[in-house]
Structures are given as C-alpha cells and as structure tokens.
Amino acid sequence: MNYSQAVTIATADRVRGPAQETSDEALVLSIATGDKQALQVLFGRHNVRVYRFVLRFLNDEAAAEDLVSEVFLDVWRQANRFEARSQVSTWLLAMARNKALSALRRRSTEELDEEVAEFIEDPADNPEVSMQKKQRNSILADCLTQLSAAHREIIDLVYYHEKSIDEVAEIIGVPQNTVKTRMFYARKRIAELMNGKGLDRAFV
C-alpha cells in the first residue's frame, strides 16, 4: 500500500459524519476557530492531490510526505488569512508549489521531476480497453517528460488538477496570457510527439 492509499484509508476511518459534507471554504473558517476535526476532513479531501503534485517536483516520496504535512500545518496556522478569492484547492496547491520550489532551491539541482500522474482508469473498462489505456498513457507520459519544466507544470495543473487559466496564473504567479501561451506550445509539442509515435492528439 502506498502513501496515498494509506493516508486516505486512515483519514476515512477517523473522520466521518456531517463534517464530511461541509464545503472546503466552511472547513477553513472552522479551522480558523481551532476546529481540529475540520482540518482532518480538509486533509482527507486534499492530501493525496497535494502529495502527487509536490512529488512531481521533488521526486522523493519521503520529502513529499513531509511537505504535505508542512502545507496542512500552515493551513492550521494561517486559516484566518484565507480570503476566499480562489478555491481552497488552488490556495493549497499554491502553498505546496512555493514550498516545493524552496526545497528545490536547497538542492544542488532545481530540475523538476519528470514523472507524470497516471490517468484514472474506469473500473467498467474490460481488460482489453484497460490495456489499451495503459499503453496509450505510457506513451503519453513519455511525451510529457520531453516538455520543458514550465510546460509540464501547465499541463499538470490544467489536465490533472483541472485548474482554469485564471487559477493556474494565480498558482504559478504569471499573467494569464503567459499561461495561455505556454498551454498553446505545450499542446502543440505533445501533438507532434504523439503523432510521431503513431497516436492521435491527446490534448487539443
């Protein structure tokens, strides 16, 4: 069992009840008043997402786990500063990104990890369809590693974390037009790489 599975199961066992139906924004307000259960619920919802996001930066599972803990410790300390101008998930990823970049600056190299999150498979898929998806996603993952760090980051946030252009701009701290430009060239490059391997465009 990996970190993501273990934490999700453990959290689900500890935290049940009406709090699970509370919105993220309401949970942050409760955390600001010292509600530890609200923090547990928020952690249960978002820890895996944050972990996978920072793991692609750090390529170090232990370091990623530590950084996730740091992010939610900051949530506990800074919940009263959340102004709800963006989604809670955007706020969390922005904090995680800043911490990951700080960790990278402490290393001898600042290259981003080239791992790519696996696509979520549909349980209804038959074995043949499932195998086709795995093969296609393996090729796609290889293509993504050939993008620049800036372009990989954009693709990661938009397609894997389903963030809007506005949210991506907020998370990485660049103008919206810069995000759009990077997205355009990233998609174009992926299309070229996929076509070169005999596959149709994955990102259009």
TAUR-V843545 format. One record per residue. N is the residue number from 1. PHI is phi in radians with two decimals (none if undefined). NEAR is the number of other ideal C-beta (glycine too) atoms within 8 Angstrom. D_CENTER is the distance of its C-alpha to the mean C-alpha in Angstrom with 2 decimals. Layout:
BEGIN
N:PHI:NEAR:D_CENTER
N:PHI:NEAR:D_CENTER
END
This chain:
BEGIN
1:none:4:20.02
2:-1.51:5:16.78
3:-1.01:9:14.94
4:-1.03:9:12.53
5:-1.16:8:15.72
6:-1.10:9:17.89
7:-1.18:11:16.05
8:-1.09:11:15.51
9:-1.15:9:19.20
10:-1.07:8:20.49
11:-1.20:12:18.94
12:-1.09:9:20.17
13:-1.20:6:23.58
14:-1.43:7:23.81
15:-2.04:12:22.69
16:-2.43:5:24.44
17:1.96:5:26.41
18:-0.97:5:26.35
19:-1.03:10:23.61
20:-1.16:8:21.06
21:-1.58:4:22.12
22:-1.30:10:21.66
23:-1.19:5:19.31
24:-1.03:11:16.48
25:-1.08:8:18.73
26:-1.16:8:21.69
27:-1.11:15:20.01
28:-1.11:15:19.31
29:-1.07:9:22.96
30:-1.18:10:24.09
31:-1.06:14:22.22
32:-1.10:9:24.05
33:-1.65:6:27.26
34:1.68:5:26.52
35:-1.45:8:25.38
36:-1.24:6:23.82
37:-1.13:8:23.35
38:-1.08:13:21.19
39:-1.14:13:18.92
40:-1.11:11:18.90
41:-1.15:13:18.01
42:-1.09:15:15.09
43:-1.04:10:13.91
44:-1.07:11:14.49
45:-1.34:7:12.44
46:-2.09:12:9.19
47:-1.11:13:9.60
48:-1.19:9:8.20
49:-1.06:11:4.73
50:-1.13:13:5.28
51:-1.05:14:7.25
52:-1.13:11:5.59
53:-1.11:14:3.58
54:-1.32:15:7.18
55:-1.09:13:8.98
56:-1.23:14:8.77
57:-1.39:13:10.42
58:-1.59:13:12.84
59:0.93:7:13.77
60:-2.60:7:15.25
61:-1.06:7:14.46
62:-1.11:6:16.81
63:-1.14:9:15.59
64:-1.14:13:11.96
65:-1.07:10:13.58
66:-1.09:8:15.74
67:-1.18:14:13.18
68:-1.04:13:11.49
69:-1.06:8:15.13
70:-1.12:9:15.75
71:-1.07:13:13.13
72:-1.32:12:14.72
73:-1.17:8:18.07
74:-1.15:9:17.63
75:-1.04:14:16.83
76:-1.06:9:20.11
77:-1.39:6:21.93
78:-2.04:8:20.75
79:-0.99:11:20.32
80:-1.22:5:23.56
81:-1.61:5:22.19
82:-1.22:10:19.64
83:-1.84:4:21.43
84:1.03:6:19.47
85:-1.39:3:19.41
86:-2.43:7:15.83
87:-1.18:7:13.71
88:-1.05:12:12.85
89:-1.10:10:9.13
90:-1.15:12:9.57
91:-1.04:10:11.72
92:-1.13:13:9.54
93:-1.17:15:6.78
94:-1.13:10:10.07
95:-1.10:11:11.63
96:-1.10:14:9.16
97:-1.09:13:9.46
98:-1.06:8:13.16
99:-1.20:12:13.61
100:-1.12:13:12.07
101:-1.14:10:14.35
102:-1.12:8:17.15
103:-1.13:12:16.87
104:-1.15:12:17.08
105:-1.15:7:20.07
106:-1.43:5:21.74
107:-1.63:7:21.68
108:-1.34:2:24.17
109:-2.26:5:21.69
110:-2.04:7:18.74
111:-1.23:5:17.56
112:-1.27:10:13.91
113:-1.12:9:13.22
114:-1.72:7:13.94
115:-1.29:9:12.27
116:-2.20:11:10.46
117:-1.08:8:8.84
118:-1.29:6:11.91
119:-1.19:7:12.78
120:-1.34:4:13.63
121:-1.49:8:17.39
122:-1.41:5:19.77
123:-1.02:4:22.11
124:-1.38:3:24.91
125:-1.11:9:24.83
126:-1.38:5:27.99
127:-0.94:6:27.99
128:-1.17:6:28.83
129:-1.12:8:26.06
130:-1.07:10:23.55
131:-1.16:8:24.91
132:-1.09:8:24.80
133:-1.10:11:21.11
134:-1.08:9:20.46
135:-1.13:8:22.72
136:-1.12:10:21.26
137:-1.19:10:17.64
138:-1.13:8:18.98
139:-1.17:11:20.66
140:-1.09:14:17.74
141:-1.05:11:15.58
142:-1.12:8:18.61
143:-1.14:13:18.89
144:-1.12:12:15.41
145:-1.19:10:16.33
146:-1.56:7:19.30
147:-1.39:12:17.59
148:-1.20:5:17.72
149:-1.01:8:14.95
150:-1.13:7:14.80
151:-1.28:12:14.75
152:-1.06:16:12.05
153:-1.09:10:9.72
154:-1.09:14:10.97
155:-1.05:16:10.70
156:-1.03:13:7.07
157:-1.20:14:6.45
158:-1.33:12:9.53
159:-1.61:8:9.72
160:-1.62:9:6.68
161:-1.90:11:5.25
162:0.95:5:9.01
163:-1.60:10:9.57
164:-1.35:5:13.22
165:-1.03:10:14.95
166:-1.04:7:16.01
167:-1.20:12:12.66
168:-1.09:13:11.38
169:-1.03:13:14.77
170:-1.20:10:14.42
171:-1.15:12:11.19
172:-1.69:11:12.63
173:1.28:5:16.16
174:-2.27:6:17.95
175:-1.10:6:20.20
176:-1.04:8:19.23
177:-1.10:6:21.70
178:-1.16:9:20.05
179:-1.06:14:16.75
180:-1.09:9:19.03
181:-1.14:8:20.95
182:-1.10:11:18.12
183:-1.10:12:16.81
184:-1.02:8:20.44
185:-1.25:9:21.04
186:-1.16:14:17.85
187:-1.13:11:18.79
188:-1.10:8:22.37
189:-1.16:11:21.77
190:-1.09:16:19.77
191:-1.03:12:22.67
192:-1.09:8:25.17
193:-1.17:10:23.64
194:-1.15:14:23.33
195:-1.10:10:26.86
196:-1.14:6:28.08
197:-1.76:8:27.09
198:1.46:4:28.82
199:-2.00:10:25.96
200:-1.25:5:25.55
201:-1.06:9:22.91
202:-1.65:11:19.43
203:-2.12:9:18.09
204:-2.19:5:20.84
END
